[in-house]
Structures are given as structure tokens and as C-alpha cells.
């Protein structure tokens, strides 16, 4: 019997035309795509349904003489009725989110226009941001970079948008600045921020958490190597970390310092960038970028060094603990003064 089945399988295989396996693959792909599209469509439909629920709640609240009391009573009773009819999922908290969703994203807003492409779990976090430009930034990042909820919440908490914004000056058009934050927040490495820490320990912590570090760096970065050797006729030099950014189309070299920025650090990085451009950069690459990670810096060093005019060398403070809102705001204000010190 087994021999007979084997003969049948062999004859069946002989009847399959060469491209038949591709045919099976294509059909599976079509069905898989259809399932994914149906899931995404259902999510989009429900998202706009939540918006409509929020609008209806707001409209009904306006009929109450005392909005605060009436609104609380209204949502509580609505939650009870929806639970009886649709089961769980319409708690008082979720209905308040629907109301906030409607109030945050008017029908003519950018957020409303793309809400169907953003998961509801992400929208709940984004709609709590008061600044519209910041909200739109996170909406775009979630949509284009496919951030998880955890990554989104971490980036909101660490002031990702504001840290990028702090390096932007209206009179300096430099696309590189869109990829340089100040400060960088590296709380995920599990190390303390002190001057006694070895730079090699900081480097190892980054390598051990490379995926999270790349997310903190931003779009387009890929890891090239650590302690990369650059050889001249007389001396060998070792660069702590080397990355490539496919958007900027250039190498990014990073020098790690566990102390305050000095003019020697800047001079060393200037040399590294020049050497890397001369010895490693390819013809189709843009000029190499150098970033010095340091624990602190001051206006004088920035103003009277090559950082003053350089389009390739940057110094950014790094923080190994997640800052509070107040701490981050103070740091951003201080950095803004430093970046403006050459005006």
C-alpha cells in the first residue's frame, strides 16, 4: 500500500508544470494580503467609530445644564448600557478616550485624516499631547517607522520630539541636524552616569542594547563596527562606534566620553572625521559626520571651537536615566542657549 501511494505521489509530481509551485505561492500571498487588509480595514472602521462615539457624547453633553456633572452621569450610564449590549470594551475610561479623541482631532485635522492607519492603542497615547505639531510628528513616526506602543510611550516620555527640536535653528539649514538629538537618553543601558565610569563599559552597554540604541539614534542608522581601526603611515587609531545612515548617505562616527566636553575631544573628533573621509569614505558617500557623546558641555567650548562652524561635527550630552518633565525642559532650554551662542 505504501509503495502504491509513493508511486501516485511521483506521478502527481510529474504532472506539476514548472511554475505551478509559484502559482500556489501567489494564491497564498493573495489570501494573506486579503486577511491583513481586512484586519487593517476593520481597525480603521472601529477607529472612526470611536471618533463618532466621542462626537455624539460631546453633542449630548451640551444639552446638560451643568456639563461636568451631566457628562459624568452620561458616560457612566452609557458604559452600563453598552456593556449589556456589546460586552466589555466600553468602560468609562474608554468612553472618555473616545470623547478626547473627537476633541483632539477635528474632522479637518491631519490626525483625523490618517487616524485609520494608526492603531487605537497608539492614538490613546498621542492624543494626550497638547501641542499639535508634536502630535503630528508622533503620528508620522508611528505610521512610517511602525513603532510599537512601548517604543512610542518611551519616546514621548523621553521628549524625543523636543530633543530633536532643540538642535534646530531657523537660520541654519542643515539636514544633518534633523538626525542629531541633544541630549540623547540612554536609560535602557542600565549604567550610571559618573566620571569614574570607563568609556569601554559605556561602549559595551551600547553594544549589548544595540537595537534600542538604534531606535534612540533615529531613522536610517545601521551598525558598522566598534573600535574600528584607521591606519596611517605611522599610527593606528581606533574609533569607538561607526554607523551608516542610508538616508543621509554617509558614515557616522561616535566618540564616547564619560566626562565633560573638552577642546581636546573636539580636536580628536575633527581628526577622526578628516581621516575617515580620506581613508574610508566612498565616492558616492556624503561627508562623514562625527558625534561626541559627553556628560556635559558649556557655551565657551562650543563657541570657540570648530563646532562653531562645522557642518560635520556635533557634541551631544547623554543621560543614563529617564529625565522628569522639569529636568528635560531645563536641559532643552540650556542646550538652546548653547546652540544659539554663536549668533
N, C-alpha and C positions, 0 to 999 in steps of 0.2 A: 504493500500500500504506500509506504514512504517513498519507494522508488518511483511509483506511478505519479505521485504528487510532484516529485522533483522533475520528472520529465515534462509535466504540464507547465511548471514554472519556467523551465528552459525554453519551451516553445512559445510561451507568452512573451518572454523577454525578446525572443527573435522577432516577434511581430511589432514591438515598440519601435517606432521610427526614431531616428537620431535626436530630433528636437522635442520629443514627447515629454521628457523629463522637465525641460524648460517650460513646456505647456502647463504641467502640473504646478510648477513653481509660480508661474504667472497667475494662475487661478487662485492659489493660496494667498498670494500677495494682494490680489484684488479684494478678497474677502476680509483679510486682516485690516486693510485700509478702510474698508467699509465699516468694520466694527469700531475702529478708532475714531472715524469721522462721526459715527452715530453717538459714541460716548462724548466727544467734544461738543457735538451739537446739543445733546441733552444737557450738558453742563452750561452751555451758553443760554439755552432756553430757561433753565432754572435761575441763572444769574439775573436775567432780565425780569423774571417773575418776582424775585426778591425785591428788585427795584420798584416794580409796580405795587407790591405789597407795601413797601415803605411810603410810596406816594399816597396810597389810599389811607394809610394810618395818619399821615400828616393832614390830609384833607379832612378826615373825620375829627381829628383833634381840634381843628379850627372852629368846629361847631360848639365846643365846650366853652362855658363862661370863664372857667379857671383852668387854663391849659395844662398846668403842671399836674394838678390833681386829676383832672379828667383823662389826661394822657396816660397816667399810671394805671388808672382804673380800666381804661380802654384796652391797653395792651395785656393786662392781666387776664381779663375776660376773654380776649381774642385767643390767647395762648391756650386757655382751657378748652374752648370750642374747637380749635384746630387739632389739639391733641386727641379729642374724641373722634374726629373725622379722619385725620391723616396719621395719627400715631405720634411718636417722638420726632423731634427735629424743629419744633416751633416753640421753643422755650421763650420766656420773657426776654432773656438776653439776646436770643437770635432775632426776635422781632424788633428789638431796639437796634440791632445791627442793620436790619432792613431799613428802618427809618433813617439811620445815619447814612446808609448807602445812598438813599434818594437825596438827602440834603447835601451830601458831599459832591455828588456827580449829577449836576443838572443835565437835562436832555441835550443841551447844545454843547456840553463839555467834551474834552478829549477823552477823559476817563470813561464816560458813558459810551462813547463810540467804540472803544476796544474792550469794554468790560466782559463781553462774551468770550474773549480769548484768554482771560485771566481767571485762574481758579478762585472760587469763593473764599477759600482759606487764606489766600494771599490778599484778596481785596479787603478782608476784615482788618488786616494789619495796616494796609496802605491808607485806608480811608480815615485813619486816626491821625494822619499827618495834616497839620493845619495849612502848610504852605503848598499852593497849587503846583508850582514848578518842581518842588521836591517830590510831590506825589507822582507827577508825570514822569519824573526821572525813574522812580522805582517801578512804575507800570511798564516803562520801556525795557528796563533791565530784566524784569521777570519774563516778559514776552520774548525778548531776543536771546537772553542767556539761560533761560529755563532754570532759574533759581528755585531751590526747594523752599518750603516755608521756614525751615530752620535757618537757612542762609539769609533769607530776606529779613527775618526778625533780628538776626545778629547784625546785619549791615545797617538796619535802621537804628538799632541801639548804639552802635559804634559811630554813628554820624558819618557813614560812608559818603553820602552826597555832599555834606558840608565840608568834609575834609578835602574832597576834590575841589570844591568851590573856593576854598581858602587860598589855593595857589593861582587862581585865575585873576589876572589884572586886565582891565579894559584897554590899556594902552600897549599891551604885549600880546601879539598874535603868535602864539607858539603852540602848535598842535600837541607837542610832547607834554605840555602842562596838563592836558586832559588825562594823562596816564600817571601823573605824579601826585600822590597824596601827601599831606603834611598835617598831622602826624599819621604814621602807619600804626595800626592797632594789632598787636600780635599776642593777644591774651590766650590764644589756643595753644601756645607752645609750652605753657606750664613752667616758665622760668621767671626769676625775679629780676627786677631792673636795678642793678647796682654796679658801681665801678670796679668791684672786685671780681666780677664775673669774667670768665675767659671768653674771648671772641670765638674760639673754636667750639665752646659749649653752645653759644648762640647759633653758630652755623649748623651744628649737629641738630639742634632743636628745630631749625627751619627745615632741614632735610627730612627729619622724622615726621614733620607735619606739612609735607610739600604740597599736597592737594589744597589744604586750607590756605597756605601761604599764596598759592597761585590765585585763589579766589580773592584774597585781600589785595593782591597786586592789581587785578583788574582784567580787562579784556585783552585777548590776543597773546598772552605770555605763555611760553613753553620753556621748560628747563633744559639747559645745555650741559652744565657741569659745575662742579665745585673744585676749588683750588686749581683752577686752570693755569697751566704753565705757559708763560710767554718768554721766549728765548731771544736774547740779543747776542751780539758777538762776544760779550764779556760777562753777562749776568743773566740769571734766570729769575723771573718774577712770577708770583702766584696770586691770582685774583680769587677772592673768596667765593663769589657766586656769579655765574653767567647765564643769562636768559636770552631768548629771542622773541621779539614781538612781531607777529606776522601782519598786524595792521599798520604799524609804523615802518615795517620792513627794515628793522635794524637790531643789532645786538644791544643788550642792556647789561652792564657790568655793575655789580654791587660790592661795596666795601663795607664791612661790618666793624663798628666801633662801639665799645662799651663805656665810652666816656664822652665828655663834651667835645663838640667840633673844634678843631684847631686849623690854623692855616697850613700846617704840615699835611693834614689829612686831605685838604683840598688840592694841594700841590701834587700829592701822590696820586689822587684820582685823575687829575689833569694829565699826568704822565701815562697812567693806565689807558685812558681813552685814546690818547695820541698813538700809543704803541699798538693798541688793539686795531685801530683804524689802519695802521700801516701794515700790520702783520697778519691779521685775521679777517678783516672786512673784505667782502667780495665786491665785484664791480657793480652788481645790481642792488647792493645794500645801501641804505641811508647811513649817515654818520652815527657812530656808536654813542649811546647815552650812558652816563655814569651817575649812579645814585649812592651817596654816602649815608648809611644808617648810623645815627648817633643818638645819644641820650639827651642832648641839649645843644643849643646854639645861640649866638647873640647877634645883634644888629651890626656890630663893628666888623666881625669876621666876614659876614655876608657882604657888607658894603665895600670893604677894601680888599676883596679877593677876586679871583677870576669868576666866582659865582655871580658877580655884579652884572656881567655882560654875557655870560656863557649861555648858549642855547643847548648845550650838551651835558653840563654837569649840574647836579642838584644835590642838596643836602636835606634830608627829612628826619625828623625826630621819630623814634619808635617808642611805643608804650606797650608794656607787657601785662598790663591789667586793663580791663574794660573801664573807661572813664565814666564818671557820672555826667549828667547833662551839664551841670555847672562847670565841672572840670574841663570838659570838652570845649565849652563855649569860651572859657578863659584862654585855653590853648589856641583856639582858632583866632581869637582877637589878637593875641600876641604874635602869632605867625603872620597875620595880615600886616601888622606893623613892620615885621621884618621884611616881608616881600615888597613893601612899599617904601622901604628905607632908601632906595636908590632914586626916588623921584626928585 
